[in-house]
């Protein structure tokens, strides 16, 4: 498949509150122009980006007010309806493939305006692995926010909010300045991109990783953490041997093994992917358990109504925490007596926009642009195309009812 996108524009993020991330940094835009001289790349002016317009100018990038003459328009978040240009091709996170209700109008507008929609989330290699994601940075900021919550409720030196840090280097400087208790114990679920980001923060904060068994049975003279995989976290309800492959195919008929860790840990950092068919990890009854020692739950995965019953709602960058009263199962003031402090920010990578953008842009250049600039022999762009010229592609015709249009079949 030949992908004729030669005139590319980086859009000004229009969704509110403003997202300061970019798909390509100034230096990366310059790199694209050098590697792909056939691509004419411009950037729409914006007052909100983590990288200023002047930084793009200094990198030799052309700034424009309008993207009317572009073949492909690239952004990060959903494009507001009034910014969608008819007949253009777009690449951004649309959050439509799960029929998200809040983006139904977006999907309808894409089809009505004859737009081609390619979704970052659907860009995969031949093995089906995603090639673009911000998950690592969600883990970094989520873990840092977990430490912020700990300091908040214990009255220690307050950590500067991540979004007020210039970059990861400044965040780490603040983190290293805090002396954490030697007996502080953290349990984590999930070892993918998000988990790796969180683990990096824990390691830089001086925490030692131990096995799940050591975590439950051993003692240490330094702060420790453990990471639970599926075999550590779940078991068959009927007592049969756990089968990881079978669990991932169908997680029904299983139950959580998390409670012993909730009785041992002070902080829980949730970085897992959760299948709604699967069992809850931490129930309201578990949280009421008299031996539960959790004081902070950093729900980085942030599944509302999902596997962690204390995640009553999502929180914001400006107000990241709330208190959860285990006795009543209701929200209370952060720091209230007997309450667990919950962090459930659902847009964590926005707090370190420069670092997150640089990492994302590198993958975009190395793993996606070769398919955009030439022949898409592996079908990467085709697989990620939800709509082409205002018509749903074959794999996404099931979205017709959601989008409010007649099926194309």
Backbone torsions as a table, in degrees:
resi	resn	phi	psi	omega
1	UNK	NA	122.7	177.1
2	UNK	-85.2	130.9	-177.9
3	UNK	-110.6	99.7	-171.2
4	UNK	-84.7	53.1	179.3
5	UNK	-100.6	95.6	-177.5
6	UNK	-108.5	-24.2	179.2
7	UNK	-111.0	101.6	-172.3
8	UNK	-114.3	139.9	177.6
9	UNK	-127.4	141.0	173.7
10	UNK	-93.9	119.7	-174.1
11	UNK	-80.8	151.4	169.1
12	UNK	-72.9	124.7	-179.6
13	UNK	-64.2	124.8	-175.3
14	UNK	-107.5	-13.8	-178.1
15	UNK	-67.8	140.7	179.3
16	UNK	-110.8	143.0	-1.5
17	UNK	-65.0	155.1	-172.1
18	UNK	-59.9	133.2	174.1
19	UNK	-96.4	125.5	-173.3
20	UNK	-92.1	-1.1	178.7
21	UNK	-73.8	159.6	176.9
22	UNK	-133.3	151.8	176.0
23	UNK	-74.5	-25.5	178.3
24	UNK	-141.7	131.0	176.8
25	UNK	-76.4	168.9	177.1
26	UNK	-55.4	-46.8	-179.6
27	UNK	-63.1	-35.9	180.0
28	UNK	-71.6	-35.2	174.8
29	UNK	-60.6	-42.7	177.2
30	UNK	-62.5	-40.5	179.3
31	UNK	-62.2	-40.6	178.6
32	UNK	-61.0	-43.5	-178.4
33	UNK	-63.5	-32.4	179.4
34	UNK	-77.1	-44.4	-177.7
35	UNK	-72.3	-35.8	-174.8
36	UNK	-126.2	75.1	-177.9
37	UNK	-61.0	-18.0	178.4
38	UNK	-76.1	-12.8	179.6
39	UNK	-92.6	128.9	175.0
40	UNK	-99.7	104.3	-173.3
41	UNK	-108.5	127.9	176.3
42	UNK	-129.1	164.0	-179.1
43	UNK	-128.1	129.6	177.3
44	UNK	-75.0	135.6	-178.7
45	UNK	-60.5	145.8	-180.0
46	UNK	-153.6	139.0	176.3
47	UNK	-89.2	-3.7	-168.6
48	UNK	-108.4	-14.4	-173.7
49	UNK	-64.3	153.2	173.3
50	UNK	-66.0	-25.7	173.3
51	UNK	-103.7	126.8	-175.1
52	UNK	-76.3	161.6	174.5
53	UNK	-56.7	-38.3	-177.9
54	UNK	-65.0	-34.8	177.3
55	UNK	-63.7	-36.8	175.8
56	UNK	-67.5	-42.5	178.2
57	UNK	-60.6	-44.2	-179.1
58	UNK	-62.8	-25.1	178.3
59	UNK	-87.8	3.0	178.1
60	UNK	83.4	18.9	-178.2
61	UNK	-90.3	138.5	178.4
62	UNK	-79.4	126.5	176.2
63	UNK	-99.2	141.5	-178.5
64	UNK	-137.1	162.9	174.3
65	UNK	-94.8	-31.6	-176.0
66	UNK	-121.8	146.5	176.9
67	UNK	-111.2	23.1	-176.3
68	UNK	-59.1	-28.0	-175.0
69	UNK	-97.2	9.9	-177.1
70	UNK	-88.6	148.1	173.6
71	UNK	-83.6	-40.8	-178.3
72	UNK	-130.4	133.6	179.7
73	UNK	-118.0	123.7	-175.4
74	UNK	-111.5	133.2	175.0
75	UNK	-138.9	-168.8	177.3
76	UNK	-107.8	-66.8	-176.5
77	UNK	-90.3	177.2	178.6
78	UNK	-56.2	140.1	178.7
79	UNK	-87.8	127.5	177.2
80	UNK	-56.5	148.9	-174.9
81	UNK	-57.2	-38.5	-176.5
82	UNK	-75.5	-5.8	177.0
83	UNK	-101.9	-5.3	179.5
84	UNK	-74.8	124.3	179.7
85	UNK	-95.2	126.5	-178.1
86	UNK	-56.8	140.1	173.2
87	UNK	77.8	-0.6	-178.5
88	UNK	-88.3	165.0	171.5
89	UNK	-102.4	137.0	-179.2
90	UNK	-126.2	148.0	173.8
91	UNK	-130.9	111.6	177.3
92	UNK	-162.8	173.7	174.1
93	UNK	-78.8	107.0	-174.9
94	UNK	-90.0	-22.1	-178.2
95	UNK	49.2	53.6	-179.9
96	UNK	-123.7	-18.8	-169.0
97	UNK	-71.1	-17.2	174.3
98	UNK	-98.2	16.7	-179.7
99	UNK	58.1	44.4	179.4
100	UNK	-61.7	122.4	-174.4
101	UNK	-56.7	-37.4	-175.5
102	UNK	-70.6	-11.9	179.4
103	UNK	-114.1	15.7	178.4
104	UNK	-62.1	-42.4	179.4
105	UNK	-63.9	-34.9	177.3
106	UNK	-62.5	-47.1	-179.5
107	UNK	-62.2	-40.5	179.1
108	UNK	-63.8	-42.4	-178.8
109	UNK	-65.9	-37.6	178.1
110	UNK	-57.5	-46.2	-178.5
111	UNK	-72.7	-40.1	-178.4
112	UNK	-65.1	-32.5	-177.5
113	UNK	-95.0	9.1	176.2
114	UNK	65.9	34.7	-174.5
115	UNK	-90.7	147.9	169.5
116	UNK	-96.9	122.5	-176.4
117	UNK	-115.0	119.4	175.2
118	UNK	-113.0	136.1	-173.5
119	UNK	-112.4	127.6	177.4
120	UNK	-51.5	-40.4	-174.7
121	UNK	-63.2	-23.9	-175.3
122	UNK	-96.7	-1.7	178.9
123	UNK	-74.4	113.2	-175.3
124	UNK	-133.1	158.7	173.2
125	UNK	-83.8	176.6	-178.2
126	UNK	-58.9	-21.8	178.9
127	UNK	-85.1	-2.0	179.6
128	UNK	89.2	6.7	-180.0
129	UNK	-85.1	136.3	177.9
130	UNK	-64.1	144.7	-179.7
131	UNK	-108.6	-13.4	178.4
132	UNK	-129.7	132.7	177.8
133	UNK	-168.7	154.5	175.4
134	UNK	-104.8	8.6	-172.0
135	UNK	-56.4	-38.9	-179.3
136	UNK	-55.6	-42.4	-176.3
137	UNK	-75.6	-26.5	171.0
138	UNK	-61.4	-42.1	178.5
139	UNK	-63.8	-42.3	179.5
140	UNK	-59.8	-54.4	-175.8
141	UNK	-70.0	-37.9	179.7
142	UNK	-61.8	-43.0	178.2
143	UNK	-65.5	-42.6	177.9
144	UNK	-60.1	-42.7	178.5
145	UNK	-65.0	-31.3	174.5
146	UNK	-60.8	-41.3	176.6
147	UNK	-69.0	-35.5	175.3
148	UNK	-59.7	-43.1	179.2
149	UNK	-63.2	-42.5	179.5
150	UNK	-59.3	-47.2	179.8
151	UNK	-64.1	-36.9	-178.4
152	UNK	-62.0	-45.6	-175.4
153	UNK	-82.6	-15.9	-179.5
154	UNK	-105.0	-0.4	173.0
155	UNK	73.4	19.5	178.0
156	UNK	-82.7	-174.0	177.2
157	UNK	-56.9	129.3	-176.0
158	UNK	-77.2	134.7	177.2
159	UNK	-82.4	137.3	178.4
160	UNK	-65.0	133.9	177.6
161	UNK	-54.0	142.4	-177.0
162	UNK	-58.3	-38.3	-176.6
163	UNK	-70.8	-11.8	174.8
164	UNK	-94.1	-5.1	175.4
165	UNK	-84.4	142.5	-179.6
166	UNK	-64.7	-40.0	-177.7
167	UNK	-163.4	-174.2	-178.7
168	UNK	-60.9	-36.4	-179.0
169	UNK	-60.1	-44.2	178.8
170	UNK	-67.4	-39.4	178.3
171	UNK	-58.2	-44.9	-178.1
172	UNK	-67.1	-32.7	176.8
173	UNK	-61.2	-43.0	178.5
174	UNK	-66.4	-40.3	-177.7
175	UNK	-64.1	-41.4	-178.5
176	UNK	-68.5	-17.3	-177.5
177	UNK	-82.0	-7.7	-175.5
178	UNK	-100.7	123.7	175.5
179	UNK	-86.6	109.5	-179.1
180	UNK	-86.9	150.6	179.3
181	UNK	-57.5	143.4	-177.7
182	UNK	-67.6	-21.8	-179.3
183	UNK	-99.1	12.9	-178.8
184	UNK	-69.9	128.4	-176.9
185	UNK	-124.4	134.2	-177.7
186	UNK	-124.5	133.7	173.5
187	UNK	-112.0	139.5	-177.7
188	UNK	-128.5	141.7	171.7
189	UNK	-115.4	130.3	178.2
190	UNK	104.2	126.2	-178.2
191	UNK	-123.1	19.4	179.2
192	UNK	-82.0	-149.2	-178.9
193	UNK	-56.0	-48.0	-177.9
194	UNK	-62.6	-46.7	180.0
195	UNK	-61.3	-39.1	179.9
196	UNK	-65.0	-37.8	176.7
197	UNK	-62.7	-44.1	179.2
198	UNK	-66.0	-41.6	-179.8
199	UNK	-61.7	-37.5	178.2
200	UNK	-60.6	-40.3	178.4
201	UNK	-66.1	-43.4	-179.8
202	UNK	-62.5	-41.5	179.2
203	UNK	-65.4	-40.7	179.9
204	UNK	-70.8	-20.9	177.5
205	UNK	-86.6	0.3	175.8
206	UNK	91.3	17.0	178.9
207	UNK	-85.2	142.7	179.5
208	UNK	-100.7	132.2	178.3
209	UNK	-84.7	135.3	176.6
210	UNK	-129.1	163.2	178.1
211	UNK	-70.4	159.2	176.5
212	UNK	-55.0	-39.0	179.6
213	UNK	-66.2	-45.3	177.9
214	UNK	-61.5	-36.8	-179.3
215	UNK	-62.0	-41.7	-177.7
216	UNK	-78.8	-31.6	-170.2
217	UNK	-112.6	-21.3	-172.9
218	UNK	-97.2	-177.1	176.3
219	UNK	-136.1	159.1	-176.3
220	UNK	-148.8	154.6	177.3
221	UNK	-97.1	9.9	178.3
222	UNK	-139.7	159.3	178.2
223	UNK	-58.6	137.2	-175.8
224	UNK	-128.9	160.2	172.8
225	UNK	-145.6	158.3	174.1
226	UNK	-135.4	155.1	-179.6
227	UNK	-118.4	126.0	-178.6
228	UNK	-98.4	123.9	171.1
229	UNK	-87.6	-179.3	-176.7
230	UNK	-61.7	-37.3	-179.2
231	UNK	-68.9	-26.5	177.1
232	UNK	-80.5	-27.9	-168.7
233	UNK	-94.9	-27.9	-174.4
234	UNK	-127.3	157.9	172.0
235	UNK	-144.8	160.0	178.3
236	UNK	-69.3	137.1	-178.1
237	UNK	-62.3	-31.1	-177.9
238	UNK	-91.4	3.2	178.4
239	UNK	90.1	-0.4	178.8
240	UNK	-67.9	159.2	178.2
241	UNK	-58.8	141.7	-179.9
242	UNK	-74.0	135.9	178.2
243	UNK	-123.8	108.4	-174.5
244	UNK	-60.2	-45.2	-178.4
245	UNK	-62.7	-42.4	179.9
246	UNK	-66.9	-36.4	179.2
247	UNK	-61.5	-42.3	-178.0
248	UNK	-70.8	-25.4	175.6
249	UNK	-76.1	-43.2	-178.5
250	UNK	-150.8	102.8	-176.3
251	UNK	-82.7	1.3	176.9
252	UNK	-67.1	157.9	-179.6
253	UNK	78.2	18.7	178.4
254	UNK	-123.4	164.8	175.3
255	UNK	-138.8	161.9	-176.4
256	UNK	-79.9	147.5	173.9
257	UNK	-114.5	25.2	-170.1
258	UNK	-80.7	-27.1	-171.5
259	UNK	-52.5	-42.6	178.1
260	UNK	-58.0	-31.9	179.2
261	UNK	-76.4	-34.4	176.1
262	UNK	-65.9	-23.5	177.9
263	UNK	-84.5	-8.0	-176.0
264	UNK	-114.6	-31.0	-173.7
265	UNK	-90.5	154.6	173.5
266	UNK	-98.3	-31.7	-179.4
267	UNK	-128.0	137.1	174.7
268	UNK	-116.3	123.6	176.0
269	UNK	-111.6	112.4	-175.4
270	UNK	-96.2	111.7	-176.9
271	UNK	-123.3	16.1	-171.3
272	UNK	-84.1	166.2	163.1
273	UNK	-97.8	132.2	-177.4
274	UNK	-118.5	128.9	175.2
275	UNK	-88.4	122.2	-178.4
276	UNK	-55.5	-19.9	177.7
277	UNK	-77.0	-14.4	-174.5
278	UNK	-84.4	171.8	-179.6
279	UNK	-74.0	158.3	172.2
280	UNK	-66.3	151.8	178.3
281	UNK	-91.0	-45.1	-174.8
282	UNK	-136.3	105.7	-174.7
283	UNK	-90.9	168.3	176.5
284	UNK	-59.9	-36.5	177.4
285	UNK	-64.9	-40.2	176.9
286	UNK	-60.8	-42.6	-177.5
287	UNK	-68.3	-23.8	176.3
288	UNK	-85.6	-8.7	-179.0
289	UNK	-55.3	127.9	-176.2
290	UNK	-61.7	-18.9	179.7
291	UNK	-96.4	-2.3	178.9
292	UNK	-63.6	124.1	-175.1
293	UNK	-106.3	6.8	-177.6
294	UNK	-67.4	132.5	176.2
295	UNK	-114.4	-25.0	179.4
296	UNK	-134.9	133.9	171.7
297	UNK	-123.0	110.9	176.6
298	UNK	-96.8	95.2	-178.2
299	UNK	-85.9	83.8	-176.9
300	UNK	-69.4	-33.1	177.2
301	UNK	-70.1	-32.7	172.4
302	UNK	52.8	64.9	174.1
303	UNK	-99.7	101.2	-179.9
304	UNK	-67.8	131.0	-176.5
305	UNK	69.1	21.1	-175.1
306	UNK	-101.5	-135.7	-169.1
307	UNK	-81.2	-9.0	-178.2
308	UNK	-120.6	111.3	-171.0
309	UNK	-69.3	-16.0	178.5
310	UNK	-79.1	-12.3	178.8
311	UNK	-82.8	81.2	-176.4
312	UNK	-75.7	-27.0	-178.7
313	UNK	-162.3	168.1	172.7
314	UNK	-83.7	158.9	177.5
315	UNK	-118.0	177.7	-175.0
316	UNK	-115.9	164.9	176.8
317	UNK	-61.2	-39.2	-179.7
318	UNK	-70.2	-36.2	179.8
319	UNK	-132.5	81.8	-169.3
320	UNK	-80.0	-12.7	-170.8
321	UNK	-122.1	153.3	164.9
322	UNK	-146.8	163.4	179.2
323	UNK	-95.0	142.3	176.1
324	UNK	-119.0	123.9	178.9
325	UNK	-92.3	108.9	-177.9
326	UNK	-59.8	-33.1	-176.7
327	UNK	-64.6	-42.9	-177.6
328	UNK	-99.3	-18.7	-175.2
329	UNK	72.7	20.8	-176.4
330	UNK	-118.9	163.6	178.6
331	UNK	-75.4	138.6	176.3
332	UNK	-135.0	178.1	180.0
333	UNK	-65.7	137.9	176.9
334	UNK	-56.2	130.9	179.3
335	UNK	87.9	1.4	178.1
336	UNK	-62.8	151.6	-178.1
337	UNK	-57.8	127.9	178.1
338	UNK	80.1	-1.0	-177.1
339	UNK	-85.8	151.8	171.4
340	UNK	-98.7	133.7	179.0
341	UNK	-86.1	124.6	-176.9
342	UNK	-110.3	133.3	172.1
343	UNK	-114.5	121.6	-177.4
344	UNK	-142.3	47.8	176.9
345	UNK	-69.0	131.1	-174.9
346	UNK	-100.0	4.7	176.6
347	UNK	-136.0	50.8	-173.8
348	UNK	-57.1	-40.5	-178.3
349	UNK	-60.1	-20.5	178.6
350	UNK	-64.6	-17.1	-177.5
351	UNK	-78.5	-20.9	174.6
352	UNK	-125.6	66.5	-169.9
353	UNK	-66.0	-31.9	-178.4
354	UNK	-69.7	-49.0	-179.6
355	UNK	-65.6	-44.3	-179.2
356	UNK	-62.6	-40.0	-179.5
357	UNK	-67.8	-40.1	-179.4
358	UNK	-62.9	-44.0	179.0
359	UNK	-65.4	-44.7	-179.9
360	UNK	-63.4	-45.8	-178.5
361	UNK	-62.9	-35.6	178.1
362	UNK	-62.4	-44.4	177.8
363	UNK	-65.8	-37.0	178.8
364	UNK	-61.0	-43.0	-179.7
365	UNK	-69.5	-47.4	-172.7
366	UNK	-76.3	-33.6	-167.5
367	UNK	-113.9	-17.6	-176.6
368	UNK	-116.0	-45.7	-175.6
369	UNK	-57.9	-34.9	176.1
370	UNK	-56.6	-32.1	178.2
371	UNK	-79.0	-31.5	178.8
372	UNK	-73.5	-34.7	-172.2
373	UNK	-88.9	-11.8	-177.2
374	UNK	-143.2	-138.8	179.7
375	UNK	-84.6	129.3	178.7
376	UNK	-88.1	65.2	-173.1
377	UNK	-62.0	-33.8	-179.1
378	UNK	-82.1	-7.7	179.9
379	UNK	76.5	18.4	-178.0
380	UNK	-59.5	-48.1	-177.4
381	UNK	-69.4	-38.8	179.0
382	UNK	-61.3	-42.7	-179.8
383	UNK	-64.6	-30.2	-175.4
384	UNK	-92.5	1.1	-177.2
385	UNK	-91.0	111.2	-179.5
386	UNK	-78.8	-42.3	-179.8
387	UNK	-136.5	144.1	178.6
388	UNK	-127.8	116.2	-179.9
389	UNK	59.1	32.5	177.5
390	UNK	86.6	7.8	178.5
391	UNK	-122.9	133.8	178.2
392	UNK	-61.9	136.5	178.0
393	UNK	-76.7	168.3	-171.3
394	UNK	-53.3	-44.7	-175.2
395	UNK	-73.8	-9.5	-176.2
396	UNK	-123.6	19.5	178.3
397	UNK	-65.5	-20.2	178.1
398	UNK	-67.8	-9.5	178.5
399	UNK	-86.5	0.9	-175.2
400	UNK	-59.0	-48.7	-180.0
401	UNK	-64.0	-40.9	177.1
402	UNK	-59.2	-40.8	-178.1
403	UNK	-80.8	-9.6	179.5
404	UNK	75.6	34.9	177.9
405	UNK	-129.7	162.5	176.8
406	UNK	-71.5	145.7	178.6
407	UNK	-60.9	146.3	179.2
408	UNK	-84.8	-6.2	-179.7
409	UNK	-86.7	NA	NA
